[in-house]
Amino acid sequence: MRSWLRSYWLLLRWNLLRSRTDLPLLFVVQTLLGVGVVIGFAFLVPAIDRSTVLYLSTGAPTVGLITVGMVALPQMVAHHKLTGIFDYVRAMPVPRLAMLAADASVWVALTLPGLAAALGVAALRFHLSFRVSPLVVPAVLLVAATCVAVGYAIGYAARPAITGMVTQVIVVVALMFAPVSFPADRMPGWLAAAHRWLPFEYMAQAIRETVNVPPGGVPVVPFAVLAGWLAVGLAVTYRIMTRRT
Amino acid sequence: MLLDVRHLTKEYRRGVRANDDISFTLDAGQILGLFGHNGAGKTTLLNQVAGLTRPTAGSIRVDGHDPVADPAAARRVCSLQPQAQAPLDGVTPRQAIEILARIRGARRRRARDRAAELIAALDLAEWADTIGEKLSGGVRRLTAFCMAAAEPGRLVMFDEPTNDVDPVRRRLLWGQIRALADAGCAVVLVTHNVVEAERGVDRLVVLDRGRVLARGTPAQLREMHGARLRLELVVADTADADRLAADAAGTGWGAGDAVVNGRRVVVPIEAAAAAAALAWAQRERGAARIDEFAVTPTSLEDVYVSLTEEADRAFMAA
């Protein structure tokens, strides 16, 4: 365990050093994206009621987590594959999961300010008060970890060119065609049914219903489904990381 | 014995045999040069030893560990400088070397000292604190070398470490490779620079299309060509080069095809014919058809070229 923690800590430092030039920019983009979706989407909707604001203000950070974990991250993995860094890292004498955890830590940390900013702006702009549950912390971490795990699985499993296309599709789906920033009943039935199996709706629900707890309490289903997606993402990633051709 | 490779075969999915029945051993303190054309299977061999690629058949032992059954142990025992550039964006060579030394198990103090030592030894001080994006290819390659060498495993493998490196630092690099062997590491080195390797390696293995074409010490390999010498000519007129090459080959003391390159002609000769060859060259120079000539011993590079050419011919014939 000590060697695991030591590897994790050294790899984390190594990641922070390597990305320190990009981090501030990503940080700003993330925060602006979170704030931008709240304010920008409000222009699209003529009559803003409390429910709409709640969907927008929690959907924005969810979209932020999805774009970092399931879009930016797989694209980075694809880039590392093309430049040979992927192979370089594979040859290092460190536990594979420590390597994943070190990467994931940076990415998750990157998304948190955007989340706080989106909620803050929503509260100020629309004079909204939330009934926040302490479960919001595990909810955000679970959504972030699921995004990262699935993002890795895509980046590792697919060829770089395919990764590029898949991540484009994910952006469009998450922004416009997933019940993240609006309720599922506005979608055609077949699409709503498809989202029963995809993680996006549950990600949005886990965050929305812990930021503002519904009368029935925090639901369990989104957590269970996301845990499943997390397990699948991790399993695929771990399998490919340790696979030898 | 630190590295023991036996009957190693690696076949990729589409039936491409990257390694075909390769066997060799390597002791601590020795430097093994791995030669071969692009695609000869050198990198595939290193990847199998490092536990990154699984052999189709055969066995590998690295300091008693089996990289197939226990790849994590193999990665701890061997440090590898892959052919691809190291990830240096955003980090300085000093930081990269220190962190990699620590990841390989060095304590903070030792990592710092080793980084400083290698930076000084390879004359990298000027760039030691410049971030990766601003470094030249050669400095990046040297940094990657240091990252593998700072806290070396018992086996250290370098995949083309001298590429892009200037001649002066290449010499310093060879000094550090020897220092690793002297410290008790076994070193495997892939290179295309046969001339340099001739002085730097203790043993070598020549690969061709995945098979071992030759192996031994540099002296043993040179001896394979018997007591051969080479007569080098610089002809006065390029137009004469082919005719002179044919003349030299037709005199009876030529021991193979002459190679013509512009004004330069190289004719392999038997050692016993050296006097006759010199006399012929002297006459040709007297007639002002040759500007310069010299008789030199066959180099390892000549051996390598003729070995691979023979293999090419055999392959074409088959």
Boltz contact constraints between the chains, C-beta under 6 A:
constraints:
  - contact:
      token1: [A, 10]
      token2: [B, 102]
      max_distance: 6.0
  - contact:
      token1: [A, 10]
      token2: [B, 103]
      max_distance: 6.0
  - contact:
      token1: [A, 14]
      token2: [B, 99]
      max_distance: 6.0
  - contact:
      token1: [A, 17]
      token2: [B, 91]
      max_distance: 6.0
  - contact:
      token1: [A, 17]
      token2: [B, 95]
      max_distance: 6.0
  - contact:
      token1: [A, 18]
      token2: [B, 89]
      max_distance: 6.0
  - contact:
      token1: [A, 18]
      token2: [B, 90]
      max_distance: 6.0
  - contact:
      token1: [A, 18]
      token2: [B, 91]
      max_distance: 6.0
  - contact:
      token1: [A, 20]
      token2: [B, 90]
      max_distance: 6.0
  - contact:
      token1: [A, 21]
      token2: [B, 90]
      max_distance: 6.0
  - contact:
      token1: [A, 84]
      token2: [B, 84]
      max_distance: 6.0
  - contact:
      token1: [A, 85]
      token2: [B, 87]
      max_distance: 6.0
  - contact:
      token1: [A, 87]
      token2: [B, 82]
      max_distance: 6.0
  - contact:
      token1: [A, 87]
      token2: [B, 84]
      max_distance: 6.0
  - contact:
      token1: [A, 88]
      token2: [B, 82]
      max_distance: 6.0
  - contact:
      token1: [A, 88]
      token2: [B, 84]
      max_distance: 6.0
  - contact:
      token1: [A, 88]
      token2: [B, 86]
      max_distance: 6.0
  - contact:
      token1: [A, 90]
      token2: [B, 52]
      max_distance: 6.0
  - contact:
      token1: [A, 91]
      token2: [B, 50]
      max_distance: 6.0
  - contact:
      token1: [A, 91]
      token2: [B, 80]
      max_distance: 6.0
  - contact:
      token1: [A, 93]
      token2: [B, 75]
      max_distance: 6.0
  - contact:
      token1: [A, 93]
      token2: [B, 76]
      max_distance: 6.0
  - contact:
      token1: [A, 244]
      token2: [B, 53]
      max_distance: 6.0
  - contact:
      token1: [A, 244]
      token2: [B, 54]
      max_distance: 6.0
  - contact:
      token1: [A, 245]
      token2: [B, 53]
      max_distance: 6.0
